[in-house]
Amino acid sequence: MNLRHQWPVLPIVAGLASGLLTGCGTENGATGADGSDVVVGMSDDVLATDPASGYDPGSWLLFNNVFQSLLSFPKGATEPQPDAAESCAFSGTGTKVYTCTLRDGLKFSNGDPLTSKDVKFSFDRMLRINDPDGPAVMFPTLEKVTTPDEKTVVFRLNTADATFPSKIASGAGSIVDHRSYDANGLREDGEAVGSGPYKLDSFGNDRAVFSVNEHYAGTAEPQNSGVTLEFFHGDQKALKEALQDAEVDIAYRGLTARAIADIEEADRGTGGIEVVEGSSAEVQHLVFNMDDPVAGKLGVRRAIAHLIDRDALIRDVHEGTATPLYSIVPAGVAGHNTAFFDTYGARPSRAKAAAALEEEGISGKVELTLWSTPSRYGPATDQELEAIAGQLNASGLFDADVKSVPFAQYEKDIAAGTYGVYVKGWVPDYPDADNFTGPFFGEGNVLGNNYDNGTITESLLPRTAAQGDRAATDKDFGRIQDIVAEDVPVLPVWQAKQYAVVQDGVYGLEYCLDASTVFRFWELSKS
């Protein structure tokens, strides 16, 4: 999609800090499974069943369970491991040729054999279609795919890219049956043919039904006989009622902190519902348009950085369902530092904010509009920006207000450069610091804020991309984070926690909520 990344929806399932049960069902998950179907309710929609198109959390949830990739992320891991492949490795001395050998006996859910021809077809097709809502944008370095034999796939890259294995381990690496998909167009019949642990039995506006794929040959071991996804289209009240009425076993996405508090209060003493917390690498930032006459001034951006009170936002708006974020690379991802904490501190400072404005030559109140969109990045986004505006105004240095517009208009206005300050959320494609830097600050970056730093784009990003030893990139990623804290093209606000609310006797959720963002159907079970 011409290097324009679709910003996915942040998970908006939330729980309260009190009463959380991390790792619910760990002790009994293996013995509690009885092969029952599991019903999962979520407020997100699945926007595509064709991997050449979908680039949103709902669609990738489907892809990760219906399709195989050559590599995948095991539960709790951030390094990809072989899945449809028996082995994969870079060839020679660089990271420009990547070769994979397929497992024996791979088949699609329709019984067709899966060979290297299907892998090449899948990548060639995705890049050829280049759907604006698809993942082709993740592969600007992929030059050619060749297949020396039925089990071997060779990827030739035009630039060294050590993160290529993580990219193909994501939903973007889904392998489709070349006999069942048009090489030049998207499949639009709501069906899917993959080789993953589940097959898609039916897909409609309100639900998708999955059963175990009898032809699957891979590492997953399903603990249920099938999964049904119920879509609530953003209706939090309906999802809450469905959970309370035991119409769904799991509420994965869409409940606010207040809704969960109500559920816990109604359930008090019965033990029928539990809240499971997991880790997450999803983040939210304020973004500054560097060409804006107000937000484009460094002193204004630094003053805002000195005044924002993340702890208050987490406490008062998000009720403990996120953690303060002090850098563009979140905690838990290798290379993370605390550049904004080190530069601006954790506590607001009016004096330092005033000094930043004075250095910019600004003496009067700064008039500023913070732009929001009501639900794309969580149900409390508007309230959060109202709280930030309140913090700025309380300093006496700003006259800030908030305007919220529907997402479709919001995206158009950002592309047109209409906004000076706006909010963006980010769900990682893969858990590597590259995915929190390259898409934001590299060529054709997705922020739309006209920021360009030559040190980042011409030196640091290419060097980190070429480094096969990811631990050796920490210094360069640290430098990127420090530069961003100095320039403030974005202001990190919070890092999400992941929550699911489950009925008693449902197990395995702790294996579905980690930094890889892979929701693993096969780990779910019911007693």
C-alpha positions as CSV (number, residue, x, y, z in Angstrom):
1,M,0.0,0.0,0.0
2,N,2.7,2.4,-1.1
3,L,4.5,2.4,2.3
4,R,1.4,3.7,4.1
5,H,0.8,1.4,7.1
6,Q,-2.8,0.8,8.3
7,W,-2.7,1.6,12.0
8,P,-4.5,-1.3,13.7
9,V,-7.0,-1.0,16.5
10,L,-5.5,-1.2,20.0
11,P,-7.0,-3.9,22.1
12,I,-9.7,-2.2,24.2
13,V,-10.5,-5.1,26.5
14,A,-9.7,-3.7,29.9
15,G,-9.8,-4.9,33.5
16,L,-9.2,-3.3,36.9
17,A,-5.9,-3.5,38.7
18,S,-7.7,-5.1,41.6
19,G,-8.9,-8.6,41.3
20,L,-6.7,-9.5,38.3
21,L,-5.7,-13.2,38.1
22,T,-2.6,-13.5,36.0
23,G,-2.2,-17.0,34.4
24,C,-5.8,-18.1,35.2
25,G,-6.1,-21.8,34.7
26,T,-2.5,-22.6,34.3
27,E,-2.6,-25.5,36.8
28,N,-5.6,-27.2,35.2
29,G,-5.4,-26.3,31.5
30,A,-4.1,-29.6,30.3
31,T,-6.4,-31.9,32.4
32,G,-9.5,-29.6,32.1
33,A,-9.9,-29.9,28.4
34,D,-12.9,-32.0,27.3
35,G,-12.8,-31.2,23.6
36,S,-15.6,-28.7,23.8
37,D,-16.1,-25.8,21.5
38,V,-15.0,-22.4,23.0
39,V,-17.0,-19.2,22.2
40,V,-15.0,-16.0,22.1
41,G,-16.7,-12.6,22.1
42,M,-14.9,-9.5,20.7
43,S,-15.8,-6.0,19.7
44,D,-13.4,-5.9,16.8
45,D,-14.5,-7.0,13.3
46,V,-12.5,-9.3,11.1
47,L,-12.0,-7.1,8.1
48,A,-10.6,-9.8,5.7
49,T,-10.3,-13.5,5.4
50,D,-7.7,-13.2,2.6
51,P,-4.2,-12.7,3.9
52,A,-3.3,-10.5,1.0
53,S,-5.7,-7.9,2.3
54,G,-6.1,-8.0,6.1
55,Y,-3.8,-5.8,8.2
56,D,-5.8,-5.4,11.4
57,P,-5.9,-7.3,14.7
58,G,-9.2,-9.1,14.0
59,S,-8.0,-10.4,10.6
60,W,-4.6,-11.5,11.9
61,L,-6.3,-13.4,14.7
62,L,-8.0,-15.4,11.9
63,F,-4.8,-15.7,9.9
64,N,-2.8,-17.0,12.8
65,N,-5.2,-19.9,13.4
66,V,-6.3,-20.8,9.8
67,F,-3.0,-20.3,7.9
68,Q,0.5,-21.5,8.5
69,S,3.6,-19.4,8.1
70,L,7.1,-20.7,7.5
71,L,7.9,-19.6,11.1
72,S,5.8,-18.6,14.0
73,F,6.1,-17.2,17.5
74,P,5.8,-19.9,20.3
75,K,3.8,-18.9,23.3
76,G,5.7,-16.3,25.4
77,A,8.5,-16.0,22.9
78,T,9.8,-13.1,20.8
79,E,12.1,-15.1,18.5
80,P,10.4,-16.9,15.6
81,Q,10.7,-20.7,15.4
82,P,10.1,-23.1,12.5
83,D,6.4,-23.9,11.8
84,A,5.6,-24.9,8.2
85,A,9.3,-24.9,7.7
86,E,11.6,-27.6,9.1
87,S,14.4,-25.0,9.1
88,C,15.2,-21.5,7.9
89,A,18.5,-19.6,7.8
90,F,20.3,-16.7,6.1
91,S,22.9,-17.8,3.6
92,G,26.5,-16.6,3.3
93,T,27.9,-13.7,5.3
94,G,25.0,-11.2,5.1
95,T,21.3,-11.1,5.7
96,K,20.1,-10.8,2.0
97,V,19.4,-14.4,1.1
98,Y,17.1,-16.4,3.3
99,T,16.4,-20.1,2.7
100,C,13.7,-22.3,4.2
101,T,13.1,-26.0,3.9
102,L,9.5,-27.2,4.3
103,R,8.3,-30.0,6.7
104,D,7.2,-33.3,5.2
105,G,3.5,-34.0,4.8
106,L,2.1,-30.5,4.8
107,K,-1.5,-30.3,3.5
108,F,-4.1,-27.6,3.3
109,S,-7.5,-28.0,5.0
110,N,-9.0,-29.2,1.6
111,G,-6.4,-32.0,1.4
112,D,-4.2,-30.4,-1.2
113,P,-0.4,-30.8,-0.6
114,L,1.5,-27.7,0.4
115,T,4.8,-27.2,-1.5
116,S,7.3,-24.5,-2.1
117,K,5.2,-23.5,-5.1
118,D,2.4,-22.4,-2.7
119,V,4.9,-20.3,-0.6
120,K,6.2,-18.5,-3.6
121,F,2.7,-18.0,-4.9
122,S,1.5,-16.5,-1.6
123,F,4.3,-13.9,-1.4
124,D,4.2,-13.1,-5.1
125,R,0.5,-12.7,-5.0
126,M,0.5,-10.4,-2.0
127,L,3.1,-8.1,-3.5
128,R,1.4,-8.1,-6.9
129,I,-2.0,-7.3,-5.5
130,N,-0.4,-4.7,-3.1
131,D,-3.8,-4.1,-1.4
132,P,-4.0,-0.7,0.4
133,D,-5.4,-2.5,3.4
134,G,-2.9,-5.4,3.2
135,P,0.6,-6.3,4.5
136,A,2.6,-5.9,1.4
137,V,4.0,-2.7,2.9
138,M,6.0,-4.9,5.3
139,F,8.2,-6.3,2.5
140,P,9.9,-3.5,0.6
141,T,13.2,-5.4,0.8
142,L,11.8,-8.6,-0.8
143,E,13.1,-8.7,-4.4
144,K,12.5,-12.3,-5.5
145,V,11.3,-15.7,-4.3
146,T,12.7,-18.8,-6.0
147,T,11.9,-22.5,-5.5
148,P,14.8,-24.9,-6.4
149,D,12.6,-27.9,-5.5
150,E,9.3,-28.7,-3.9
151,K,10.6,-28.3,-0.3
152,T,13.0,-25.4,-0.7
153,V,12.1,-21.7,-0.8
154,V,14.8,-18.9,-1.3
155,F,14.0,-15.3,-0.5
156,R,16.4,-12.8,-2.1
157,L,16.4,-9.3,-0.5
158,N,17.5,-6.0,-2.1
159,T,18.8,-4.8,1.3
160,A,20.1,-6.5,4.3
161,D,17.1,-7.2,6.6
162,A,17.7,-9.2,9.8
163,T,14.1,-8.8,10.8
164,F,12.8,-10.7,7.7
165,P,12.3,-13.9,9.8
166,S,10.0,-12.1,12.2
167,K,8.1,-10.5,9.3
168,I,7.3,-13.9,7.7
169,A,6.4,-15.3,11.1
170,S,3.6,-12.8,11.4
171,G,0.1,-13.0,9.8
172,A,1.7,-11.4,6.7
173,G,3.5,-14.6,6.0
174,S,0.3,-16.7,5.7
175,I,0.6,-19.4,3.0
176,V,-2.4,-20.0,0.7
177,D,-3.2,-22.8,-1.7
178,H,-2.3,-21.7,-5.2
179,R,-5.2,-23.8,-6.6
180,S,-7.8,-21.9,-4.5
181,Y,-6.7,-18.2,-4.9
182,D,-6.6,-15.9,-7.8
183,A,-3.0,-14.8,-8.4
184,N,-4.2,-11.3,-9.3
185,G,-7.2,-10.6,-7.2
186,L,-8.6,-10.9,-3.7
187,R,-10.8,-13.7,-2.6
188,E,-14.1,-12.1,-1.5
189,D,-16.4,-15.1,-0.7
190,G,-15.7,-15.1,3.0
191,E,-13.9,-18.5,2.7
192,A,-10.3,-19.5,3.4
193,V,-8.1,-22.4,2.6
194,G,-5.0,-22.7,4.8
195,S,-2.9,-25.3,6.5
196,G,-3.1,-24.0,10.1
197,P,-4.5,-25.9,13.1
198,Y,-8.0,-24.7,12.4
199,K,-10.2,-24.5,9.3
200,L,-12.8,-21.8,8.7
201,D,-16.3,-23.5,8.5
202,S,-18.3,-20.3,8.1
203,F,-17.9,-16.6,8.2
204,G,-20.6,-14.0,8.5
205,N,-21.3,-10.5,9.8
206,D,-21.9,-11.6,13.4
207,R,-19.8,-14.7,13.8
208,A,-17.1,-17.0,12.4
209,V,-17.0,-20.7,13.1
210,F,-13.7,-22.7,13.2
211,S,-13.1,-26.4,13.6
212,V,-9.9,-28.4,14.0
213,N,-8.1,-29.0,10.7
214,E,-7.6,-32.8,10.4
215,H,-4.8,-32.3,7.8
216,Y,-2.7,-30.0,10.0
217,A,1.0,-30.9,10.4
218,G,2.7,-28.5,12.8
219,T,3.6,-27.7,16.4
220,A,0.2,-26.7,17.8
221,E,-1.9,-29.2,19.8
222,P,-5.5,-28.1,19.9
223,Q,-7.1,-28.4,23.3
224,N,-10.7,-28.0,22.0
225,S,-12.8,-29.2,19.1
226,G,-13.4,-25.8,17.7
227,V,-13.8,-22.1,18.3
228,T,-16.6,-19.7,17.5
229,L,-15.9,-15.9,17.3
230,E,-18.9,-13.7,18.1
231,F,-18.6,-10.2,16.7
232,F,-20.2,-7.4,18.7
233,H,-19.2,-4.5,16.4
234,G,-18.0,-2.2,19.2
235,D,-21.2,-2.7,21.3
236,Q,-19.6,-3.0,24.8
237,K,-23.0,-3.3,26.5
238,A,-24.0,-6.3,24.4
239,L,-20.7,-8.0,24.9
240,K,-20.9,-7.4,28.7
241,E,-24.4,-8.9,28.8
242,A,-23.4,-11.9,26.6
243,L,-20.6,-12.7,29.1
244,Q,-22.9,-12.3,32.1
245,D,-25.5,-14.5,30.5
246,A,-22.8,-17.1,29.7
247,E,-23.5,-16.8,26.0
248,V,-19.7,-16.4,25.4
249,D,-17.0,-18.2,27.3
250,I,-14.4,-15.4,26.8
251,A,-14.7,-11.6,26.3
252,Y,-11.4,-10.9,24.5
253,R,-11.8,-7.4,23.2
254,G,-14.1,-4.6,23.9
255,L,-14.9,-4.3,27.6
256,T,-14.0,-1.1,29.4
257,A,-12.6,-0.9,32.9
258,R,-16.0,0.3,34.1
259,A,-17.8,-2.6,32.4
260,I,-15.5,-5.2,34.0
261,A,-16.0,-3.5,37.4
262,D,-19.7,-3.9,37.0
263,I,-19.3,-7.6,36.0
264,E,-17.0,-8.3,39.0
265,E,-19.5,-6.6,41.4
266,A,-22.4,-8.6,40.0
267,D,-20.4,-11.8,40.2
268,R,-19.0,-11.1,43.7
269,G,-19.0,-14.3,45.8
270,T,-20.0,-16.7,43.0
271,G,-16.6,-17.2,41.4
272,G,-18.2,-17.6,38.0
273,I,-16.0,-15.0,36.1
274,E,-12.3,-14.4,36.2
275,V,-10.0,-11.7,34.7
276,V,-6.8,-12.8,33.0
277,E,-4.0,-10.4,32.5
278,G,-1.2,-10.8,30.0
279,S,1.7,-8.7,28.6
280,S,1.4,-6.5,25.6
281,A,3.7,-4.4,23.3
282,E,0.8,-2.1,22.1
283,V,1.4,1.6,22.5
284,Q,-0.2,5.0,22.1
285,H,1.5,8.3,21.2
286,L,0.7,11.9,20.7
287,V,2.0,12.8,17.2
288,F,3.2,16.3,16.3
289,N,3.0,17.7,12.7
290,M,6.4,19.2,12.2
291,D,5.1,21.6,9.5
292,D,2.4,23.0,11.8
293,P,2.9,26.6,12.8
294,V,2.4,25.8,16.5
295,A,3.2,22.1,17.0
296,G,6.2,22.5,14.6
297,K,8.0,24.6,17.3
298,L,10.4,22.5,19.3
299,G,9.8,24.5,22.4
300,V,6.0,23.8,22.3
301,R,6.6,20.1,22.0
302,R,9.1,20.0,24.8
303,A,6.8,22.1,27.0
304,I,4.1,19.5,26.5
305,A,6.5,16.7,27.3
306,H,7.3,18.5,30.6
307,L,3.7,18.9,31.5
308,I,2.1,15.5,30.7
309,D,1.3,13.4,33.7
310,R,1.1,9.8,32.5
311,D,0.5,8.4,36.0
312,A,-2.7,10.6,36.4
313,L,-3.9,9.4,33.0
314,I,-3.4,5.8,33.9
315,R,-5.1,6.3,37.2
316,D,-8.0,8.5,36.3
317,V,-8.8,7.6,32.7
318,H,-7.6,4.1,32.2
319,E,-8.1,2.8,35.8
320,G,-4.8,1.0,35.9
321,T,-5.3,-0.9,32.6
322,A,-2.1,0.4,31.0
323,T,1.4,1.5,32.1
324,P,3.2,4.8,31.5
325,L,5.3,4.7,28.4
326,Y,8.6,6.7,28.3
327,S,10.0,5.7,25.0
328,I,9.0,4.7,21.5
329,V,10.1,1.1,22.1
330,P,7.9,-0.4,24.8
331,A,9.1,-2.3,27.8
332,G,9.6,-6.0,27.2
333,V,11.0,-5.5,23.7
334,A,14.7,-5.8,23.4
335,G,16.4,-2.4,23.0
336,H,13.9,-0.5,25.1
337,N,15.1,2.4,27.1
338,T,13.5,5.2,29.1
339,A,14.6,8.2,27.0
340,F,11.6,10.4,27.8
341,F,11.8,9.7,31.5
342,D,15.5,10.5,31.5
343,T,14.9,13.8,29.5
344,Y,11.7,15.1,31.0
345,G,11.2,13.1,34.2
346,A,8.0,11.4,35.5
347,R,6.5,14.4,37.3
348,P,5.2,17.5,35.5
349,S,7.3,20.6,35.7
350,R,5.7,23.9,34.9
351,A,9.0,25.7,35.4
352,K,10.8,23.6,32.8
353,A,7.8,23.9,30.4
354,A,7.9,27.7,30.8
355,A,11.6,27.7,30.1
356,A,11.2,25.6,26.9
357,L,8.5,28.1,25.7
358,E,10.7,31.1,26.6
359,E,13.6,29.7,24.8
360,E,11.4,29.4,21.7
361,G,10.4,33.1,22.2
362,I,6.9,32.4,23.2
363,S,5.5,34.6,25.9
364,G,1.7,34.3,25.8
365,K,-0.6,31.2,26.2
366,V,-0.1,28.6,23.4
367,E,-3.4,28.0,21.6
368,L,-3.6,24.3,20.6
369,T,-6.1,21.7,19.4
370,L,-5.6,18.0,20.2
371,W,-7.3,15.9,17.6
372,S,-8.9,12.5,18.5
373,T,-11.0,9.8,17.0
374,P,-13.5,8.2,19.4
375,S,-13.0,4.5,19.3
376,R,-10.3,3.4,16.9
377,Y,-7.6,3.4,19.6
378,G,-9.7,2.5,22.6
379,P,-13.0,3.6,24.1
380,A,-11.4,6.1,26.4
381,T,-9.3,8.0,23.8
382,D,-11.5,11.1,23.8
383,Q,-11.5,11.2,27.6
384,E,-7.7,10.8,27.7
385,L,-7.1,13.7,25.3
386,E,-9.5,15.9,27.3
387,A,-7.5,15.0,30.4
388,I,-4.2,15.9,28.6
389,A,-5.7,19.2,27.5
390,G,-6.7,19.8,31.1
391,Q,-3.2,19.2,32.3
392,L,-1.8,21.6,29.8
393,N,-4.3,24.3,30.7
394,A,-3.8,23.9,34.4
395,S,-0.2,25.0,33.9
396,G,-1.4,28.4,32.7
397,L,0.8,28.1,29.7
398,F,-1.7,26.6,27.2
399,D,-5.2,27.2,25.9
400,A,-5.9,23.7,24.6
401,D,-9.1,22.1,23.4
402,V,-10.0,18.7,22.0
403,K,-11.9,17.8,18.8
404,S,-12.9,14.3,17.9
405,V,-13.9,13.1,14.4
406,P,-14.8,9.8,12.8
407,F,-11.9,7.6,11.9
408,A,-12.4,7.8,8.1
409,Q,-12.3,11.6,8.2
410,Y,-9.5,11.5,10.8
411,E,-7.2,9.6,8.4
412,K,-7.9,11.9,5.5
413,D,-7.2,15.0,7.6
414,I,-3.9,13.6,8.8
415,A,-2.8,12.8,5.3
416,A,-3.7,16.4,4.3
417,G,-1.6,17.8,7.1
418,T,-4.7,19.5,8.7
419,Y,-3.9,18.6,12.3
420,G,-1.0,19.9,14.5
421,V,-1.4,17.3,17.3
422,Y,-3.2,14.0,17.1
423,V,-3.3,10.6,18.7
424,K,-2.1,7.3,17.2
425,G,-2.0,3.7,18.5
426,W,0.2,1.0,17.3
427,V,0.0,-2.8,17.5
428,P,3.3,-4.4,16.5
429,D,3.6,-6.7,13.5
430,Y,6.4,-8.5,15.2
431,P,8.1,-8.0,18.6
432,D,11.3,-6.3,17.5
433,A,12.5,-2.7,18.2
434,D,12.7,-2.4,14.4
435,N,8.9,-2.4,14.2
436,F,8.6,0.6,16.6
437,T,11.2,2.6,14.7
438,G,11.4,1.8,11.0
439,P,7.7,2.3,10.3
440,F,7.7,5.6,12.3
441,F,10.9,7.3,11.1
442,G,12.0,5.4,8.0
443,E,11.4,6.2,4.4
444,G,7.7,6.7,3.7
445,N,7.0,6.5,7.5
446,V,3.4,6.0,8.6
447,L,3.1,8.9,11.1
448,G,2.3,11.5,8.4
449,N,4.0,14.2,10.5
450,N,6.8,15.4,8.2
451,Y,9.6,14.4,10.5
452,D,12.9,13.4,9.0
453,N,16.2,12.9,10.8
454,G,19.1,11.9,8.6
455,T,21.0,10.2,11.4
456,I,18.1,7.8,12.0
457,T,17.2,7.2,8.4
458,E,20.6,7.1,6.7
459,S,22.7,5.5,9.4
460,L,21.0,3.9,12.4
461,L,18.0,2.2,10.8
462,P,20.0,0.6,7.9
463,R,22.7,-0.6,10.4
464,T,20.1,-2.2,12.8
465,A,18.3,-3.8,9.9
466,A,21.5,-5.5,8.7
467,Q,22.6,-6.8,12.1
468,G,21.8,-10.5,12.4
469,D,22.6,-10.5,16.1
470,R,19.6,-8.6,17.4
471,A,21.2,-8.1,20.9
472,A,24.0,-6.1,19.1
473,T,21.4,-3.5,18.0
474,D,20.6,-2.3,21.5
475,K,23.0,0.6,21.3
476,D,21.8,1.9,18.0
477,F,18.1,1.5,19.0
478,G,18.9,3.4,22.2
479,R,20.4,6.2,20.1
480,I,17.3,6.4,18.0
481,Q,15.1,6.6,21.1
482,D,17.4,9.4,22.6
483,I,17.1,11.4,19.4
484,V,13.4,11.1,19.4
485,A,13.2,12.3,23.0
486,E,15.3,15.3,22.0
487,D,13.3,16.2,18.9
488,V,9.8,15.1,20.2
489,P,8.1,14.3,16.9
490,V,6.0,12.0,19.0
491,L,5.2,11.8,22.7
492,P,4.8,8.3,24.1
493,V,1.9,8.1,26.5
494,W,1.1,4.5,27.5
495,Q,1.7,0.9,26.9
496,A,-1.3,-1.4,27.0
497,K,-1.9,-4.4,29.2
498,Q,-3.9,-7.2,27.7
499,Y,-7.0,-8.6,29.4
500,A,-9.6,-11.2,28.8
501,V,-12.6,-12.0,31.0
502,V,-13.5,-15.6,31.1
503,Q,-16.1,-18.0,32.5
504,D,-15.1,-20.4,35.3
505,G,-13.7,-23.6,33.8
506,V,-12.1,-21.9,30.8
507,Y,-8.3,-22.4,30.5
508,G,-5.3,-21.5,28.5
509,L,-5.8,-17.7,28.2
510,E,-2.3,-17.0,29.7
511,Y,-0.8,-18.6,26.5
512,C,-2.8,-16.2,24.3
513,L,-1.8,-12.8,25.8
514,D,1.8,-12.0,25.1
515,A,4.0,-9.5,23.2
516,S,3.7,-11.5,20.0
517,T,0.0,-10.5,19.9
518,V,-0.9,-14.0,18.6
519,F,-4.2,-15.3,20.0
520,R,-3.7,-19.0,20.0
521,F,-7.1,-20.8,19.6
522,W,-5.4,-24.2,20.2
523,E,-4.4,-23.3,23.8
524,L,-8.1,-22.7,24.9
525,S,-10.0,-25.4,26.7
526,K,-13.1,-25.9,28.8
527,S,-13.8,-28.3,31.7
